[in-house]
Amino acid sequence: MRNRLFISLGLLITISVTGYALPRFATRLNLPCQSCHVNPSGGGMRNAFGQSFGRDSLSVKSWQQEYELDDFSTKISEFLSYGADFRLLAFYQSKTNPDASLSSFFPMQTDLYFNLAVSKKINLFINPAFGPYNRLEAFAIARVLPANGYVKLGRFAPPYGLRFDDHTSFVRQATPFRNNMGQQTGVELGLKAGSFAAMGAVTNGMQGDRDGNLAKAVFGKLEARGEAGPLRVLAGVSSYNDASSAENLNLLGGYGAVTFMDMLTVTGDVERIQGNSSSMSVSSDLNQRNASGTDLKQLAVMIEADYPLTQGIDLKFMYDFFDPDTKTKSGTAVRYSGGVEFMPVSGVEVRPLYRYTKDSILNRNVSELHILFHLYL
C-alpha cells in the first residue's frame, strides 16, 4: 500500500506543476475559499464577493448586458440574505452488457441558503437541503478568534479535503462525504495567518446527531498557498478519525492545485481509507468493489485539469482511480472524463461530459454521457 500511495502522490505532484476544480477559482485568484463563501471552510452560499465574481467573471461577457438583472441582490434586508444551488443531471449509461444500459434525470442538489447577521462578527447559517438525503446544515459562526479565526457550532459538513462538485468521483464516493453528504454535529475551529490556514473539528461522527458514548470523530486540516513566478500553488493535507461506531473509519488525504499564467489549472486529491468494517457507510457500488472483508485498506485518486478557451467556456478533463484493497491484487477501477463547462449567462452552467470507466474489479466497462445543469445564486 505504501508504494502505491507514494506513486499516486508523485503522480499528483508531477502533473500539478503544469497547472486550473471549483477550488480552481480560489487557486486562480490566490485566495482562500472563505473569500467567496459564507462558510469559512468553503462551499455552499456565496458572499458578496463570490456573487460578484460569479456574475462578472465567469459567464460569456458579450451576453452579460443583455441577460443580466439590473441591481441584482440576494439581500432580503441589511441583516438577512439568501443563496441557492440547483443541479440536475441527465445521463445515459451503456455497460458491457447492452441490456444493462439505462438513462435518467437526477436532482443532484437542491439547496436554498439563508444567512442571518446576529452581530458584526456572529452569523446564523441555515441550509434546509431539500432532497433525498439528510443534508441539513444549521450552524453559528463567530469570527472572534485571533489570526482571523472563527468558531463554528452546529450541524455542518466537516472541513475535510477540497469541496469538489463532482459527487461521483471515487475520492468522494469512498468517503462519508459523497453526494454533498457527511454533515455531522459538533464544533469547528479555524485560524488563518498569511498564506497558511488550519482547521479542526470534533463531532459526533457517523453515529448521528445524538451520541450516546464518549467516542467522537476528529478532523484536522492544514493548507498553504502562494505564488512562484507564473504559478499559483495550493497544497494541503487533511485527516479524519471516527471512533464513534464499530467502523472506526480513518481517512488521510493530500491535495493540491496549480494554476499556470492564470489559465491552465490542475487539481488533485489522494485519499487513503482504512477501517475495520466491510459496510463502511460508503456507496453500494464501491462496496461491491470491496474484496478486503473486515480489514479495509483502500486508495482513491482524482486529478482534474481545466483550461479556459474564452470567458464562459472551459475545457475539462478528469482522471479517477480506485483500489478497493491495497493489500492484495484485487483489481482496480479507472475512469476518464472529458468535456466542457459552458456558462452562458450569470447564474447558469451547462456541463456536458463523456466518461469511460474500466473496472477490472467488477469485470465491466461503462460508457456514460452526462449533461449537468446548474443554477446558482
C-alpha positions as CSV (number, residue, x, y, z in Angstrom):
1,M,0.0,0.0,0.0
2,R,2.8,2.4,0.9
3,N,4.4,2.1,-2.5
4,R,1.1,2.8,-4.3
5,L,0.4,5.8,-2.1
6,F,3.9,7.3,-2.9
7,I,3.3,6.6,-6.6
8,S,0.0,8.4,-6.5
9,L,1.4,11.3,-4.6
10,G,4.2,11.5,-7.1
11,L,1.7,11.5,-10.0
12,L,-0.3,14.2,-8.3
13,I,2.8,16.4,-7.8
14,T,4.2,15.8,-11.3
15,I,1.0,16.8,-13.1
16,S,0.2,19.6,-10.7
17,V,3.3,21.6,-11.6
18,T,1.9,22.3,-15.0
19,G,-1.2,23.5,-13.7
20,Y,-7.0,25.4,-13.1
21,A,-11.9,22.4,-9.9
22,L,-14.4,24.8,-8.1
23,P,-11.3,25.1,-6.0
24,R,-9.7,26.2,-9.2
25,F,-11.2,29.6,-8.8
26,A,-9.6,30.0,-5.4
27,T,-6.2,29.0,-6.9
28,R,-6.6,31.3,-9.9
29,L,-7.2,34.2,-7.6
30,N,-4.7,33.0,-4.9
31,L,-7.4,33.5,-2.3
32,P,-8.9,31.1,0.4
33,C,-12.3,29.6,-0.2
34,Q,-13.8,31.8,2.5
35,S,-13.2,34.8,0.3
36,C,-16.1,33.8,-1.8
37,H,-18.3,31.8,0.6
38,V,-20.2,32.5,3.8
39,N,-18.9,29.2,5.3
40,P,-15.2,29.8,6.3
41,S,-14.3,26.2,5.4
42,G,-15.7,26.8,1.8
43,G,-18.6,25.6,-0.3
44,G,-22.3,26.5,-0.3
45,M,-23.6,30.0,-0.1
46,R,-21.6,32.8,-1.7
47,N,-20.9,36.1,0.0
48,A,-21.0,39.5,-1.8
49,F,-17.6,39.0,-3.4
50,G,-18.4,35.4,-4.5
51,Q,-21.6,36.6,-6.1
52,S,-19.9,39.4,-7.9
53,F,-17.1,37.1,-9.2
54,G,-19.7,34.6,-10.4
55,R,-21.7,37.1,-12.2
56,D,-19.0,39.2,-13.8
57,S,-16.0,36.9,-14.3
58,L,-17.5,33.5,-15.3
59,S,-20.3,34.0,-17.9
60,V,-19.9,35.0,-21.6
61,K,-19.0,38.6,-21.4
62,S,-20.8,39.7,-24.6
63,W,-24.2,38.4,-23.2
64,Q,-23.9,39.8,-19.8
65,Q,-25.6,43.2,-20.5
66,E,-28.4,41.6,-22.5
67,Y,-29.3,38.9,-19.9
68,E,-28.2,40.2,-16.5
69,L,-30.7,41.6,-14.0
70,D,-30.2,45.2,-13.1
71,D,-29.3,45.9,-9.5
72,F,-29.5,42.2,-8.6
73,S,-29.1,41.4,-4.9
74,T,-29.6,38.4,-2.7
75,K,-30.2,40.7,0.4
76,I,-33.6,40.4,1.9
77,S,-32.7,43.0,4.5
78,E,-29.5,44.5,5.9
79,F,-29.2,41.5,8.2
80,L,-30.7,38.6,6.2
81,S,-29.6,37.2,2.8
82,Y,-30.1,34.1,0.7
83,G,-28.5,32.0,-1.9
84,A,-29.2,28.8,-3.9
85,D,-27.6,25.9,-5.8
86,F,-29.7,23.7,-8.1
87,R,-28.1,20.9,-10.0
88,L,-30.0,18.5,-12.4
89,L,-28.1,15.6,-14.1
90,A,-29.3,14.0,-17.3
91,F,-27.3,10.9,-18.1
92,Y,-27.1,7.9,-20.4
93,Q,-25.1,4.8,-19.4
94,S,-24.0,1.9,-21.6
95,K,-22.4,-1.1,-19.9
96,T,-20.5,-4.0,-21.4
97,N,-23.9,-5.9,-21.4
98,P,-26.3,-3.9,-23.7
99,D,-29.2,-5.0,-21.6
100,A,-27.8,-3.0,-18.6
101,S,-27.9,0.3,-20.4
102,L,-30.0,3.0,-18.8
103,S,-30.8,6.7,-18.8
104,S,-32.3,9.0,-16.2
105,F,-32.7,12.5,-14.8
106,F,-31.4,13.0,-11.3
107,P,-31.7,16.0,-8.9
108,M,-28.2,16.2,-7.6
109,Q,-28.6,19.3,-5.5
110,T,-31.5,21.5,-4.3
111,D,-30.1,23.8,-1.7
112,L,-31.6,27.1,-0.5
113,Y,-29.3,29.0,1.9
114,F,-30.1,31.7,4.5
115,N,-27.6,33.8,6.4
116,L,-28.6,35.9,9.3
117,A,-26.2,38.5,10.8
118,V,-26.7,38.4,14.6
119,S,-24.0,40.9,15.2
120,K,-20.9,42.2,13.3
121,K,-19.0,39.0,13.9
122,I,-21.6,36.4,14.5
123,N,-23.8,34.8,11.9
124,L,-26.5,32.1,11.8
125,F,-26.5,29.9,8.7
126,I,-29.3,27.5,7.6
127,N,-29.5,25.2,4.6
128,P,-32.6,23.0,4.7
129,A,-31.1,20.9,1.9
130,F,-34.3,19.7,0.2
131,G,-33.9,16.3,-1.5
132,P,-33.4,12.6,-0.9
133,Y,-30.6,12.9,1.6
134,N,-30.4,14.3,5.2
135,R,-28.0,17.1,4.4
136,L,-29.5,19.7,6.7
137,E,-26.9,22.3,7.8
138,A,-27.6,24.7,10.6
139,F,-24.7,26.4,12.4
140,A,-23.5,29.6,14.1
141,I,-20.2,31.2,13.1
142,A,-18.4,33.5,15.5
143,R,-15.4,35.3,13.9
144,V,-13.9,36.2,17.3
145,L,-10.5,34.3,17.4
146,P,-7.1,35.9,16.8
147,A,-5.4,35.3,13.4
148,N,-8.7,35.8,11.5
149,G,-10.0,32.8,13.4
150,Y,-13.5,31.6,13.9
151,V,-15.6,29.1,15.9
152,K,-18.4,27.2,14.3
153,L,-21.1,25.3,16.3
154,G,-23.9,23.2,15.0
155,R,-24.5,20.7,12.1
156,F,-22.2,21.1,9.2
157,A,-20.1,19.4,6.6
158,P,-16.7,19.0,8.4
159,P,-13.6,20.6,7.0
160,Y,-12.1,17.6,5.1
161,G,-10.2,17.9,1.8
162,L,-11.4,20.0,-1.1
163,R,-15.1,20.7,-1.9
164,F,-15.3,19.1,-5.3
165,D,-18.7,19.4,-7.0
166,D,-18.3,16.0,-8.8
167,H,-20.1,13.8,-6.2
168,T,-19.4,10.7,-8.3
169,S,-15.6,10.9,-8.1
170,F,-14.1,8.0,-6.3
171,V,-12.4,10.3,-3.7
172,R,-16.0,11.3,-2.8
173,Q,-17.8,8.0,-3.1
174,A,-15.3,6.2,-0.9
175,T,-15.8,8.6,2.0
176,P,-18.8,9.6,4.1
177,F,-18.8,13.0,2.2
178,R,-20.2,11.8,-1.1
179,N,-23.3,13.4,-2.6
180,N,-22.7,16.5,-0.5
181,M,-23.4,14.3,2.5
182,G,-21.4,13.8,5.7
183,Q,-23.0,16.6,7.8
184,Q,-22.2,16.0,11.4
185,T,-22.9,17.8,14.7
186,G,-20.1,19.3,16.7
187,V,-17.7,22.2,16.9
188,E,-15.1,23.5,14.4
189,L,-12.2,26.0,14.9
190,G,-10.2,27.7,12.2
191,L,-7.2,30.1,12.0
192,K,-5.6,31.9,9.1
193,A,-2.2,33.6,9.2
194,G,-1.0,35.0,5.9
195,S,-0.8,32.2,3.3
196,F,-1.4,29.4,5.9
197,A,-4.7,28.1,7.3
198,A,-5.5,25.5,9.9
199,M,-8.9,23.9,10.7
200,G,-10.0,21.3,13.1
201,A,-13.3,19.8,14.4
202,V,-14.7,17.4,16.9
203,T,-18.1,15.9,16.1
204,N,-20.4,13.0,16.9
205,G,-19.2,11.3,13.8
206,M,-21.3,9.0,11.7
207,Q,-23.0,7.8,14.9
208,G,-25.7,10.5,14.4
209,D,-26.8,13.9,15.7
210,R,-27.2,12.5,19.3
211,D,-24.3,10.4,20.5
212,G,-24.7,8.1,23.5
213,N,-21.0,7.4,24.2
214,L,-17.7,9.3,24.7
215,A,-16.2,8.3,21.3
216,K,-16.1,11.1,18.8
217,A,-14.8,11.9,15.3
218,V,-11.8,14.3,15.0
219,F,-10.9,16.3,11.9
220,G,-7.7,18.2,11.1
221,K,-6.7,20.2,8.1
222,L,-3.6,22.3,7.1
223,E,-3.4,24.4,4.0
224,A,-0.9,26.7,2.3
225,R,-1.0,28.8,-0.9
226,G,1.4,31.1,-2.6
227,E,2.9,32.3,-5.9
228,A,6.1,31.4,-7.8
229,G,6.6,33.3,-11.0
230,P,3.7,32.4,-13.4
231,L,2.5,29.7,-10.9
232,R,-0.1,30.0,-8.2
233,V,0.0,27.0,-5.9
234,L,-2.3,25.4,-3.3
235,A,-1.3,22.4,-1.1
236,G,-2.9,20.8,1.9
237,V,-3.4,17.7,4.0
238,S,-6.4,16.6,5.9
239,S,-7.3,13.7,8.3
240,Y,-10.4,12.2,9.8
241,N,-10.6,9.6,12.5
242,D,-14.0,8.4,13.5
243,A,-14.2,6.1,16.5
244,S,-17.9,6.8,17.2
245,S,-19.1,3.5,15.7
246,A,-17.8,0.0,15.1
247,E,-16.5,1.1,11.7
248,N,-13.6,3.0,13.2
249,L,-13.0,4.9,10.0
250,N,-9.7,6.6,9.3
251,L,-9.0,8.9,6.3
252,L,-5.8,10.6,5.4
253,G,-5.7,12.8,2.3
254,G,-3.3,15.1,0.4
255,Y,-4.5,17.6,-2.1
256,G,-3.1,20.4,-4.3
257,A,-3.7,22.7,-7.2
258,V,-1.5,24.7,-9.5
259,T,-2.6,27.5,-12.0
260,F,-0.2,28.4,-14.7
261,M,-0.3,32.0,-16.1
262,D,-4.0,32.4,-14.9
263,M,-5.0,29.8,-17.4
264,L,-4.4,26.1,-17.1
265,T,-5.2,24.7,-13.6
266,V,-4.6,21.1,-12.4
267,T,-6.2,20.0,-9.2
268,G,-5.6,16.6,-7.4
269,D,-6.6,14.6,-4.4
270,V,-5.2,11.4,-3.0
271,E,-7.2,9.5,-0.3
272,R,-6.1,6.6,1.9
273,I,-9.1,4.9,3.5
274,Q,-8.8,2.5,6.4
275,G,-11.4,0.8,8.7
276,N,-12.4,-2.4,10.4
277,S,-15.9,-2.9,8.8
278,S,-16.9,-4.0,5.3
279,S,-20.0,-1.8,5.5
280,M,-18.0,1.4,5.8
281,S,-21.0,3.7,5.1
282,V,-19.8,4.2,1.5
283,S,-21.7,3.9,-1.7
284,S,-23.1,0.5,-2.6
285,D,-21.2,0.5,-5.9
286,L,-17.9,0.8,-4.1
287,N,-18.9,-1.7,-1.5
288,Q,-19.2,-4.2,-4.4
289,R,-15.6,-3.5,-5.1
290,N,-14.5,-4.2,-1.6
291,A,-12.7,-7.5,-1.6
292,S,-10.9,-7.0,1.7
293,G,-13.6,-8.1,4.2
294,T,-13.2,-6.5,7.6
295,D,-9.6,-5.1,7.4
296,L,-10.3,-2.4,4.9
297,K,-7.4,-0.6,3.2
298,Q,-8.3,1.4,0.1
299,L,-6.8,4.1,-2.1
300,A,-8.6,6.7,-4.3
301,V,-7.1,9.3,-6.6
302,M,-8.6,12.2,-8.5
303,I,-6.9,14.6,-10.9
304,E,-8.7,17.3,-12.8
305,A,-7.4,19.7,-15.4
306,D,-9.3,22.9,-16.6
307,Y,-8.4,25.3,-19.4
308,P,-10.5,28.4,-20.2
309,L,-10.9,28.7,-24.0
310,T,-12.6,32.0,-23.5
311,Q,-14.7,33.6,-20.8
312,G,-17.7,31.3,-20.3
313,I,-16.2,28.2,-21.9
314,D,-13.7,25.9,-20.1
315,L,-12.3,22.6,-21.3
316,K,-12.3,19.9,-18.6
317,F,-10.5,16.5,-18.2
318,M,-10.7,14.2,-15.1
319,Y,-8.9,11.0,-14.1
320,D,-10.3,8.8,-11.3
321,F,-8.6,5.8,-9.7
322,F,-9.8,3.4,-7.0
323,D,-8.2,0.4,-5.4
324,P,-10.5,-1.5,-3.0
325,D,-7.8,-3.5,-1.3
326,T,-4.2,-2.3,-1.4
327,K,-3.1,-5.4,0.4
328,T,-4.0,-7.8,-2.5
329,K,-4.2,-7.8,-6.3
330,S,-7.9,-7.4,-6.3
331,G,-8.2,-5.2,-9.4
332,T,-8.8,-1.5,-9.8
333,A,-11.3,0.9,-11.3
334,V,-10.1,3.7,-13.6
335,R,-12.3,6.4,-15.1
336,Y,-11.5,9.0,-17.7
337,S,-13.8,12.0,-18.2
338,G,-13.7,14.9,-20.7
339,G,-16.0,17.7,-21.8
340,V,-16.7,21.4,-21.4
341,E,-18.2,23.8,-18.8
342,F,-20.4,26.4,-20.5
343,M,-21.6,29.4,-18.5
344,P,-23.7,31.3,-21.0
345,V,-25.2,33.9,-18.5
346,S,-24.9,34.8,-14.9
347,G,-26.0,32.0,-12.6
348,V,-26.3,29.3,-15.2
349,E,-23.9,26.5,-16.0
350,V,-24.2,23.6,-18.5
351,R,-21.6,20.8,-18.4
352,P,-21.7,18.0,-21.0
353,L,-19.1,15.2,-20.2
354,Y,-18.2,11.9,-21.7
355,R,-17.0,9.3,-19.2
356,Y,-15.4,5.9,-19.7
357,T,-14.8,3.5,-16.7
358,K,-12.6,0.5,-17.0
359,D,-13.4,-1.8,-14.0
360,S,-11.3,-4.9,-13.5
361,I,-12.9,-5.5,-10.1
362,L,-16.5,-6.0,-11.3
363,N,-15.3,-7.0,-14.8
364,R,-17.2,-4.4,-16.7
365,N,-16.6,-1.3,-18.8
366,V,-19.0,1.6,-18.7
367,S,-19.5,4.5,-21.2
368,E,-21.6,7.4,-20.0
369,L,-22.8,10.7,-21.3
370,H,-23.5,13.3,-18.6
371,I,-25.2,16.7,-19.0
372,L,-25.3,18.7,-15.8
373,F,-27.5,21.8,-15.5
374,H,-26.5,24.1,-12.6
375,L,-28.3,27.3,-11.5
376,Y,-26.8,29.2,-8.7
377,L,-27.0,32.5,-6.7
